[in-house]
Amino acid sequence: MQIKLSSSVHSLHQHGDPAGKRPMLPQDVDAAAQKARAFEISVAKTAYNYMFSYLEPLSIGADVPKNEKFTLEYEAKVLEVFIPLMENFFSVLVNLLEKEIVSDLPSGLFKSIEEVNKVFDELKQQHKSHNAFKFIKEIEEIKELLAALSDLPNEIDLAVKGLEHIPKDIKHVISGLREVIGEFKQEGVTAFLKNAIYDTLASDRDANFLSPKSVDEYVELFHNLPLPLNLKIEKKDWMPKAEEKELCQQDWYFGYMQIAGFNTSILKGVTLDQQKNRKSLVLSELLRKMPLTDQQFQSVSGEATLTLEDAARAGHLYAVDYAMFEGIPGSELHDQKRYPCAPIALFYWNAHPPAGFPPSGALQPIAIQLGQTHNSENTPVFTPNDCTNNNDHNGVKWKIAKFMVQNTCAIQHETVAHLGACHLTVEPMIIASNRQFACDHPLLVLLKPHFRFTLEINDSALHSLVVPGGVVNSVLSTGIVGSAELIVDAFNKWRFDDQFPDRLFKDRAVSEDELSSFPFREDTLDLWSAINKYVREYLELYYTGDNNAERSQKMLNDYELQNWVNEMTNPKYAAVKGMRGLTETGDPEKPYQLDDFDYFVKLVSLIIYTGSAQHASVNYAQFPLMSYLPSVSGTAYRKPPSKSETLEDNSYLEWLPPLDVALYQMTFGYLLSGVQFDTLGYFTNNNRKPYFTDPRVQRVLADFQLDLKKIEVEIHKRNDSRPFIYNLQLPSIVPNSISI
């Protein structure tokens, strides 16, 4: 993702309703105003357009209009993250160099390193003022830093000449640094997310200093950065005794991540049929793929007489099934293969779990199969106590099985749950809205803060992440080709109405009626409810009437609204599928109309929810929960273990990525988790210049903000009794839009 430093100063004021005008529906203005609106829309259609060739059949923006570009204020937010990020990157790189050659280098080299540190310290001191108008000065400081860094490769090059025993990896680092500095100068603060930089550390896979000797080396990558949340878990009496870095690899944590982790979208209830829950997993079909006996289930769960059928009937059996990964190809990086798999993991909601789990109840892992087709030798069913007899006396295979489930979960997170279901879902809706609404249409005024910077961030992502040498190719086992297959497959199955959160949890058999504890569900439904209330009260101001029939007529008379829903559903334009609440008209030119006010409220609410709460739940998990790679890695460097092979305690490291790839994933996660441009429900930094110029909206907005504050307090209370805090739906850390 390229976030270039701005070459000019943009206004720091966040504009509200256009030119201070009160929003109006098109049918409520005179003929001259209607004509002006039509002209404005025709101009907008020249700036906002779609393309399908990049990731067919997905509809993606063809370009980024000028008014959708990053502002100076946004770039200042990025800079706050960039400074510690670059400091950590530089420190880790120097440490790697020092480990190999420090005893052979002349003292003159370290004068150059000291000069870099001096300039970097000046930059940090300058930034501490937090004054946005000093950002220009900071850009100059960055240029000085880059100049100092530019001298460093030359100094190292001179220092190592004649030292024949210097590893060739180090020599590659020297030449690679020149390329790194060049990219900094050309592309700005996120240039180091390009794979070329990590190529500098990866020229020779025989290099010992990139192959981890222990998990401690992954902890050392957080040299100047704070430890992520999953390395700072508060120890509780019921937890198995272990070092902090091991807590996030325990069974209780593995189960908890399915309901309070970085990707909770896959967990489904296991039922006897799908009569009540149309997207649940049917027990008989699950056991056909992953055979497990009642005796084995009882051995792990500790329930001496409970059968799998009884557990499913009681609503206590759950699973994640990554069938969508079957047949997805792996990728190579630096001539090393990475291996995705299509695992199935079974869990039991145990109200009285054994030692090592929260005593109040836990989602207890029962069994894992690392493939869709069972084979007793190559694709066996692993259990924590090896009751399936898979030569796992030391539990290493079970540990690897959990790692590979989390690896698959991480890939699905980045490709589908994050990029596909958030970024690429909202993008065509933004384009359609700007093409069909005049700027003073009430709905566009409502939605604009929830669209801010999304087109620019998506354009940057597609040109630097999903490209050869980009993030996807480097930190995901599926690479570009496999990742694209996952995104397209998910898009083809995605339907708009299926995404309403209250419906989604019920369909998956993980609603409150089935699964008693689900932190993400509990918190996000509060946000969904608050957003619905806010949208309803706002729309009622403009679509007036004493009943839904009168509001429906107001909607039908709004030809901009009707044009919008038809562009949204048109497969040649926004290509949004599954808006089943629309009414068919029989007109091939305009086949749908929006005439149900309640559905209108939910439709708009889902757009806002997707760009705010849903995106926050996946984006802001990346550093706290996905940056310590022994716990969660996007890549696996060995195939799943077989039944007959024997593994030692340290064999686990063979599945983990090299340190350069780990640094890449961690750096990427820190950047994306660290930038928050604004806060849900707050649209301006200046209370004297509110975003909404219609005074009637101020009460509606104030009520929304009050509801969000109450939700914040309630989530903190819930966290007091949770095994591990879940903060990803705190309103204070949810932005209005997909702006990172």
PERAKA-V741358 format. One record per residue. N is the residue number from 0. RES is the residue in one letter. PHI is phi in whole degrees, 0 to 359 (* if undefined). OMEGA is omega in degrees with one decimal (none if undefined). Layout:
N,RES,PHI,OMEGA / N,RES,PHI,OMEGA
This chain:
0,M,*,-179.9 / 1,Q,269,173.6 / 2,I,238,-172.8 / 3,K,280,175.5 / 4,L,292,-175.9 / 5,S,292,178.4 / 6,S,268,178.2 / 7,S,216,-177.4 / 8,V,274,175.1 / 9,H,268,177.6 / 10,S,297,178.4 / 11,L,274,179.7 / 12,H,282,177.4 / 13,Q,273,-175.0 / 14,H,291,177.4 / 15,G,258,179.5 / 16,D,304,-173.4 / 17,P,302,175.1 / 18,A,55,178.2 / 19,G,73,-178.2 / 20,K,283,175.2 / 21,R,284,-178.6 / 22,P,301,-178.6 / 23,M,222,171.0 / 24,L,284,-174.0 / 25,P,297,-179.3 / 26,Q,285,-177.3 / 27,D,261,178.7 / 28,V,245,-177.2 / 29,D,283,-174.4 / 30,A,299,-179.8 / 31,A,295,179.2 / 32,A,292,177.2 / 33,Q,297,178.6 / 34,K,295,178.8 / 35,A,295,178.1 / 36,R,296,-179.6 / 37,A,298,178.2 / 38,F,294,178.8 / 39,E,301,179.9 / 40,I,294,179.6 / 41,S,296,176.5 / 42,V,291,-179.9 / 43,A,300,-179.0 / 44,K,291,175.5 / 45,T,278,-178.1 / 46,A,260,-177.2 / 47,Y,254,-178.3 / 48,N,215,-176.0 / 49,Y,252,165.9 / 50,M,219,-177.8 / 51,F,240,-171.5 / 52,S,283,-175.8 / 53,Y,288,-177.3 / 54,L,217,-176.2 / 55,E,303,10.9 / 56,P,260,-178.1 / 57,L,289,176.4 / 58,S,269,-175.4 / 59,I,231,178.9 / 60,G,298,-179.6 / 61,A,284,-179.3 / 62,D,201,179.1 / 63,V,250,178.1 / 64,P,301,-174.6 / 65,K,304,-176.4 / 66,N,284,176.0 / 67,E,259,-176.0 / 68,K,285,175.5 / 69,F,299,175.7 / 70,T,261,176.7 / 71,L,299,179.2 / 72,E,298,177.6 / 73,Y,295,-178.3 / 74,E,297,176.0 / 75,A,295,176.5 / 76,K,296,179.1 / 77,V,295,-178.5 / 78,L,299,179.5 / 79,E,300,178.7 / 80,V,275,-175.9 / 81,F,297,-174.7 / 82,I,299,177.8 / 83,P,294,179.7 / 84,L,295,-179.6 / 85,M,290,177.7 / 86,E,299,178.8 / 87,N,294,-179.9 / 88,F,301,-178.7 / 89,F,295,-178.7 / 90,S,295,179.1 / 91,V,296,179.8 / 92,L,297,179.2 / 93,V,297,178.8 / 94,N,298,177.5 / 95,L,297,177.5 / 96,L,296,-176.5 / 97,E,297,-179.3 / 98,K,299,-174.9 / 99,E,265,-166.5 / 100,I,226,-172.7 / 101,V,301,-176.2 / 102,S,287,-175.9 / 103,D,258,-172.9 / 104,L,268,176.0 / 105,P,288,-175.9 / 106,S,296,-178.2 / 107,G,299,180.0 / 108,L,299,-174.8 / 109,F,288,171.6 / 110,K,294,177.4 / 111,S,294,177.9 / 112,I,296,177.8 / 113,E,296,178.9 / 114,E,294,176.3 / 115,V,300,180.0 / 116,N,298,-179.8 / 117,K,297,-179.5 / 118,V,296,179.9 / 119,F,295,177.7 / 120,D,298,177.8 / 121,E,298,177.7 / 122,L,298,-179.6 / 123,K,295,178.8 / 124,Q,296,178.8 / 125,Q,299,-175.1 / 126,H,285,-176.2 / 127,K,298,-179.2 / 128,S,293,-179.5 / 129,H,57,179.1 / 130,N,263,-175.7 / 131,A,298,-178.2 / 132,F,285,175.0 / 133,K,270,-178.9 / 134,F,298,179.2 / 135,I,298,176.7 / 136,K,299,-179.7 / 137,E,295,176.6 / 138,I,298,177.4 / 139,E,295,178.2 / 140,E,296,178.0 / 141,I,297,178.3 / 142,K,298,177.1 / 143,E,295,178.3 / 144,L,298,-179.9 / 145,L,295,177.3 / 146,A,296,178.3 / 147,A,295,177.7 / 148,L,295,-179.6 / 149,S,297,179.6 / 150,D,284,-173.1 / 151,L,298,179.0 / 152,P,301,179.2 / 153,N,296,179.9 / 154,E,296,179.1 / 155,I,295,-179.0 / 156,D,302,178.7 / 157,L,295,-175.4 / 158,A,293,-174.0 / 159,V,266,178.6 / 160,K,299,179.3 / 161,G,90,177.7 / 162,L,266,-170.0 / 163,E,293,-175.4 / 164,H,269,175.8 / 165,I,293,-179.9 / 166,P,302,-177.0 / 167,K,290,173.3 / 168,D,299,-179.6 / 169,I,295,177.4 / 170,K,297,178.0 / 171,H,292,175.9 / 172,V,301,-177.9 / 173,I,301,-180.0 / 174,S,291,179.5 / 175,G,294,178.9 / 176,L,300,178.5 / 177,R,298,178.0 / 178,E,294,178.2 / 179,V,301,-177.9 / 180,I,298,177.9 / 181,G,299,178.9 / 182,E,290,175.2 / 183,F,305,-175.4 / 184,K,294,-176.2 / 185,Q,278,-166.7 / 186,E,244,176.6 / 187,G,89,-160.8 / 188,V,288,-179.2 / 189,T,252,179.6 / 190,A,299,-175.9 / 191,F,286,172.6 / 192,L,273,174.9 / 193,K,277,-176.6 / 194,N,298,-177.1 / 195,A,302,-179.8 / 196,I,293,-179.4 / 197,Y,281,169.5 / 198,D,298,-178.6 / 199,T,295,179.3 / 200,L,256,-169.4 / 201,A,224,-176.0 / 202,S,284,-174.4 / 203,D,224,-175.7 / 204,R,284,171.8 / 205,D,272,-176.2 / 206,A,292,-176.7 / 207,N,292,-171.0 / 208,F,285,174.1 / 209,L,258,178.2 / 210,S,265,-175.3 / 211,P,293,174.8 / 212,K,268,178.7 / 213,S,201,178.8 / 214,V,292,178.7 / 215,D,302,-178.3 / 216,E,292,175.0 / 217,Y,286,175.6 / 218,V,293,-178.1 / 219,E,294,177.4 / 220,L,293,176.5 / 221,F,273,-170.7 / 222,H,291,-179.8 / 223,N,244,-179.8 / 224,L,254,175.3 / 225,P,294,175.9 / 226,L,294,177.8 / 227,P,292,-173.9 / 228,L,301,-176.1 / 229,N,282,169.6 / 230,L,257,179.5 / 231,K,232,-179.0 / 232,I,293,178.0 / 233,E,290,-178.2 / 234,K,290,178.1 / 235,K,235,-172.1 / 236,D,302,-175.6 / 237,W,281,-176.7 / 238,M,287,174.2 / 239,P,301,-178.7 / 240,K,293,-178.6 / 241,A,191,172.8 / 242,E,291,-176.6 / 243,E,302,-177.0 / 244,K,291,-179.1 / 245,E,263,-177.2 / 246,L,298,-177.3 / 247,C,280,174.9 / 248,Q,242,-178.9 / 249,Q,275,-175.1 / 250,D,297,-179.2 / 251,W,299,-179.1 / 252,Y,291,178.6 / 253,F,301,177.1 / 254,G,293,-177.5 / 255,Y,294,179.6 / 256,M,297,179.5 / 257,Q,288,-177.3 / 258,I,240,-178.9 / 259,A,212,-175.8 / 260,G,243,-176.3 / 261,F,279,-179.7 / 262,N,206,-177.5 / 263,T,259,-171.1 / 264,S,277,-172.8 / 265,I,262,-175.8 / 266,L,299,177.7 / 267,K,225,173.4 / 268,G,286,174.9 / 269,V,262,-174.2 / 270,T,239,178.5 / 271,L,279,174.8 / 272,D,202,-177.1 / 273,Q,248,-177.3 / 274,Q,296,-178.0 / 275,K,261,-174.7 / 276,N,228,-167.3 / 277,R,289,178.2 / 278,K,242,176.5 / 279,S,285,175.5 / 280,L,262,-178.4 / 281,V,276,-173.8 / 282,L,305,-176.7 / 283,S,298,179.1 / 284,E,290,179.2 / 285,L,295,-178.9 / 286,L,290,176.0 / 287,R,292,178.3 / 288,K,274,-176.2 / 289,M,231,-175.8 / 290,P,293,177.4 / 291,L,216,-178.5 / 292,T,270,175.3 / 293,D,299,-179.4 / 294,Q,297,178.2 / 295,Q,293,176.7 / 296,F,300,-179.7 / 297,Q,293,180.0 / 298,S,297,-178.6 / 299,V,277,-174.2 / 300,S,287,-175.4 / 301,G,84,177.9 / 302,E,268,-167.7 / 303,A,294,-174.6 / 304,T,239,-175.4 / 305,L,284,176.9 / 306,T,265,176.9 / 307,L,299,179.8 / 308,E,295,178.4 / 309,D,295,179.5 / 310,A,295,178.3 / 311,A,293,-179.9 / 312,R,297,-179.5 / 313,A,280,-179.4 / 314,G,77,-177.0 / 315,H,246,-177.7 / 316,L,247,-176.4 / 317,Y,222,-178.7 / 318,A,205,166.2 / 319,V,245,-178.2 / 320,D,234,-177.6 / 321,Y,264,-179.5 / 322,A,299,-178.9 / 323,M,295,179.7 / 324,F,271,-178.2 / 325,E,296,180.0 / 326,G,84,178.6 / 327,I,287,-176.6 / 328,P,286,172.0 / 329,G,275,-178.0 / 330,S,226,175.9 / 331,E,240,171.9 / 332,L,221,-177.6 / 333,H,54,176.2 / 334,D,66,175.3 / 335,Q,249,179.6 / 336,K,280,172.2 / 337,R,239,-166.9 / 338,Y,235,169.8 / 339,P,283,175.5 / 340,C,219,-177.6 / 341,A,241,-170.5 / 342,P,280,170.7 / 343,I,231,177.0 / 344,A,232,-178.1 / 345,L,254,-179.2 / 346,F,230,178.0 / 347,Y,234,174.5 / 348,W,283,-175.3 / 349,N,257,-179.7 / 350,A,292,178.9 / 351,H,228,-172.0 / 352,P,289,178.2 / 353,P,289,178.6 / 354,A,303,-179.1 / 355,G,97,178.5 / 356,F,235,176.0 / 357,P,302,-175.4 / 358,P,295,-179.2 / 359,S,281,-179.1 / 360,G,129,-176.2 / 361,A,203,171.5 / 362,L,274,-171.2 / 363,Q,271,176.8 / 364,P,294,-177.6 / 365,I,251,-174.1 / 366,A,203,178.3 / 367,I,222,170.9 / 368,Q,238,-172.8 / 369,L,267,178.1 / 370,G,173,-176.4 / 371,Q,273,-178.5 / 372,T,245,-176.6 / 373,H,291,171.8 / 374,N,215,-171.8 / 375,S,300,179.4 / 376,E,265,-171.9 / 377,N,266,178.8 / 378,T,225,-178.6 / 379,P,281,174.2 / 380,V,264,179.5 / 381,F,267,176.3 / 382,T,226,-177.4 / 383,P,294,179.9 / 384,N,252,179.6 / 385,D,54,177.7 / 386,C,288,176.2 / 387,T,266,172.7 / 388,N,58,-179.6 / 389,N,245,174.5 / 390,N,58,-175.6 / 391,D,236,-175.2 / 392,H,296,-177.7 / 393,N,260,176.7 / 394,G,76,-178.2 / 395,V,292,179.7 / 396,K,294,175.9 / 397,W,297,177.8 / 398,K,298,178.6 / 399,I,292,178.5 / 400,A,299,176.8 / 401,K,298,179.2 / 402,F,301,-176.8 / 403,M,286,172.1 / 404,V,295,178.4 / 405,Q,295,175.7 / 406,N,299,178.3 / 407,T,295,178.0 / 408,C,299,179.6 / 409,A,293,178.2 / 410,I,295,178.7 / 411,Q,297,176.7 / 412,H,301,-173.9 / 413,E,290,-175.0 / 414,T,277,-171.7 / 415,V,259,-173.9 / 416,A,296,-176.7 / 417,H,264,-175.9 / 418,L,294,-174.7 / 419,G,287,-172.6 / 420,A,280,178.5 / 421,C,244,-174.9 / 422,H,305,-173.3 / 423,L,281,175.6 / 424,T,284,-176.8 / 425,V,284,-173.4 / 426,E,307,-179.8 / 427,P,294,176.6 / 428,M,292,176.3 / 429,I,296,-178.6 / 430,I,296,179.7 / 431,A,300,-178.5 / 432,S,296,-179.5 / 433,N,286,179.5 / 434,R,274,-172.1 / 435,Q,240,179.4 / 436,F,246,168.2 / 437,A,292,-173.1 / 438,C,295,178.6 / 439,D,257,171.7 / 440,H,288,-176.5 / 441,P,305,-177.6 / 442,L,290,178.4 / 443,L,293,176.5 / 444,V,298,178.4 / 445,L,295,-172.0 / 446,L,276,-172.3 / 447,K,308,179.2 / 448,P,297,-178.7 / 449,H,269,175.1 / 450,F,250,-169.0 / 451,R,302,174.1 / 452,F,69,-176.3 / 453,T,294,179.9 / 454,L,297,-179.4 / 455,E,291,-178.8 / 456,I,292,177.8 / 457,N,292,178.5 / 458,D,298,177.9 / 459,S,297,-178.5 / 460,A,296,-176.6 / 461,L,292,-179.1 / 462,H,265,179.4 / 463,S,225,179.5 / 464,L,257,-176.5 / 465,V,266,-180.0 / 466,V,219,174.6 / 467,P,304,-178.8 / 468,G,84,-179.2 / 469,G,269,-174.4 / 470,V,299,-176.2 / 471,V,302,-178.1 / 472,N,293,-174.2 / 473,S,266,-170.1 / 474,V,250,176.9 / 475,L,238,-179.7 / 476,S,300,-177.4 / 477,T,280,-178.8 / 478,G,61,-177.0 / 479,I,288,-174.5 / 480,V,295,-179.4 / 481,G,295,179.3 / 482,S,295,178.0 / 483,A,297,177.6 / 484,E,299,179.3 / 485,L,296,-178.7 / 486,I,296,-178.4 / 487,V,294,178.2 / 488,D,299,179.2 / 489,A,294,178.7 / 490,F,299,-178.3 / 491,N,295,-179.2 / 492,K,265,-172.8 / 493,W,287,175.0 / 494,R,226,-172.0 / 495,F,304,-173.8 / 496,D,294,178.6 / 497,D,288,-174.8 / 498,Q,268,176.8 / 499,F,302,-170.8 / 500,P,305,-178.6 / 501,D,298,178.4 / 502,R,285,-175.6 / 503,L,299,-179.6 / 504,F,295,178.3 / 505,K,293,-179.9 / 506,D,300,-177.9 / 507,R,274,-179.2 / 508,A,62,176.0 / 509,V,230,177.0 / 510,S,285,-179.7 / 511,E,299,179.2 / 512,D,292,-178.0 / 513,E,256,-175.1 / 514,L,255,-169.8 / 515,S,291,-178.6 / 516,S,235,179.9 / 517,F,203,-172.8 / 518,P,308,179.4 / 519,F,299,-179.8 / 520,R,299,-177.2 / 521,E,300,-175.3 / 522,D,284,-174.7 / 523,T,288,177.6 / 524,L,293,174.0 / 525,D,296,178.0 / 526,L,294,178.6 / 527,W,300,179.4 / 528,S,296,-179.8 / 529,A,295,178.7 / 530,I,295,177.8 / 531,N,302,-179.6 / 532,K,298,179.5 / 533,Y,299,-178.6 / 534,V,295,-179.8 / 535,R,299,-178.0 / 536,E,295,178.3 / 537,Y,291,-176.9 / 538,L,294,178.8 / 539,E,295,177.5 / 540,L,292,-173.4 / 541,Y,248,176.7 / 542,Y,261,-170.3 / 543,T,278,177.7 / 544,G,159,179.5 / 545,D,279,-179.8 / 546,N,207,-177.3 / 547,N,294,179.7 / 548,A,296,179.0 / 549,E,292,177.2 / 550,R,293,178.4 / 551,S,299,178.7 / 552,Q,295,177.1 / 553,K,298,178.3 / 554,M,293,-179.0 / 555,L,294,178.5 / 556,N,284,179.6 / 557,D,276,-175.1 / 558,Y,290,174.9 / 559,E,293,177.6 / 560,L,297,-178.9 / 561,Q,292,175.1 / 562,N,296,-178.9 / 563,W,296,-177.5 / 564,V,294,178.1 / 565,N,285,173.3 / 566,E,287,178.4 / 567,M,301,-174.1 / 568,T,268,-178.0 / 569,N,287,-177.9 / 570,P,296,177.5 / 571,K,269,-178.3 / 572,Y,236,-176.8 / 573,A,286,173.5 / 574,A,58,176.4 / 575,V,278,-176.4 / 576,K,254,169.6 / 577,G,89,172.9 / 578,M,275,-172.3 / 579,R,282,178.5 / 580,G,274,175.5 / 581,L,280,178.7 / 582,T,256,177.4 / 583,E,285,-176.1 / 584,T,259,-173.0 / 585,G,85,178.7 / 586,D,267,-178.2 / 587,P,296,178.9 / 588,E,284,177.6 / 589,K,225,-170.4 / 590,P,288,-175.9 / 591,Y,229,169.5 / 592,Q,223,178.0 / 593,L,256,-175.4 / 594,D,227,180.0 / 595,D,253,-175.0 / 596,F,295,179.3 / 597,D,298,177.9 / 598,Y,292,176.0 / 599,F,304,179.6 / 600,V,299,-179.0 / 601,K,293,179.8 / 602,L,300,-179.2 / 603,V,293,179.7 / 604,S,299,-178.6 / 605,L,293,177.2 / 606,I,298,179.7 / 607,I,294,-179.8 / 608,Y,299,-178.2 / 609,T,297,-178.8 / 610,G,283,-177.3 / 611,S,244,-172.7 / 612,A,296,-177.3 / 613,Q,296,179.6 / 614,H,296,179.7 / 615,A,300,-176.6 / 616,S,295,-179.9 / 617,V,260,-176.6 / 618,N,292,-172.6 / 619,Y,277,172.6 / 620,A,271,-166.7 / 621,Q,294,176.6 / 622,F,278,-177.1 / 623,P,300,-170.4 / 624,L,240,-172.7 / 625,M,232,-175.3 / 626,S,254,173.7 / 627,Y,263,-165.1 / 628,L,289,172.3 / 629,P,299,177.1 / 630,S,268,-178.7 / 631,V,219,177.2 / 632,S,232,174.9 / 633,G,280,-177.7 / 634,T,229,172.8 / 635,A,231,-170.5 / 636,Y,260,171.6 / 637,R,218,174.2 / 638,K,292,176.6 / 639,P,304,-179.9 / 640,P,292,177.6 / 641,S,265,-179.7 / 642,K,290,-170.2 / 643,S,278,-176.8 / 644,E,290,-179.6 / 645,T,254,-177.8 / 646,L,242,175.0 / 647,E,269,-177.2 / 648,D,302,-177.2 / 649,N,273,178.6 / 650,S,297,180.0 / 651,Y,307,-176.8 / 652,L,298,-177.5 / 653,E,293,179.4 / 654,W,274,-174.6 / 655,L,277,-179.7 / 656,P,287,174.1 / 657,P,298,-174.1 / 658,L,294,179.3 / 659,D,294,177.8 / 660,V,293,177.4 / 661,A,297,178.0 / 662,L,298,178.4 / 663,Y,298,-178.8 / 664,Q,297,-179.2 / 665,M,294,179.8 / 666,T,297,178.3 / 667,F,300,-179.8 / 668,G,295,-179.8 / 669,Y,295,179.6 / 670,L,298,-174.7 / 671,L,288,178.4 / 672,S,276,-172.0 / 673,G,266,-175.4 / 674,V,260,173.0 / 675,Q,229,-174.3 / 676,F,286,-177.9 / 677,D,213,-175.7 / 678,T,229,-177.6 / 679,L,310,177.3 / 680,G,89,179.8 / 681,Y,236,-168.0 / 682,F,247,178.7 / 683,T,209,176.6 / 684,N,268,-176.1 / 685,N,242,-178.1 / 686,N,294,178.9 / 687,R,280,178.3 / 688,K,232,-177.0 / 689,P,296,179.5 / 690,Y,296,-179.7 / 691,F,276,179.3 / 692,T,273,175.7 / 693,D,285,-175.4 / 694,P,299,-179.8 / 695,R,294,-176.5 / 696,V,284,-174.4 / 697,Q,299,177.8 / 698,R,293,179.0 / 699,V,299,-179.7 / 700,L,293,179.4 / 701,A,298,177.3 / 702,D,296,178.7 / 703,F,297,179.8 / 704,Q,296,177.2 / 705,L,294,177.4 / 706,D,300,-179.8 / 707,L,294,177.3 / 708,K,295,177.9 / 709,K,296,178.1 / 710,I,296,178.8 / 711,E,302,179.8 / 712,V,296,-178.2 / 713,E,296,179.3 / 714,I,295,177.1 / 715,H,299,177.5 / 716,K,296,178.9 / 717,R,298,-177.9 / 718,N,296,178.2 / 719,D,298,-176.8 / 720,S,250,178.7 / 721,R,272,179.4 / 722,P,300,-174.5 / 723,F,204,-172.4 / 724,I,300,174.0 / 725,Y,237,-172.7 / 726,N,250,-166.9 / 727,L,288,175.6 / 728,Q,244,171.4 / 729,L,299,-177.8 / 730,P,306,-177.9 / 731,S,291,178.0 / 732,I,245,174.0 / 733,V,255,176.3 / 734,P,286,176.9 / 735,N,287,-170.6 / 736,S,219,173.8 / 737,I,278,-174.1 / 738,S,250,175.3 / 739,I,209,none
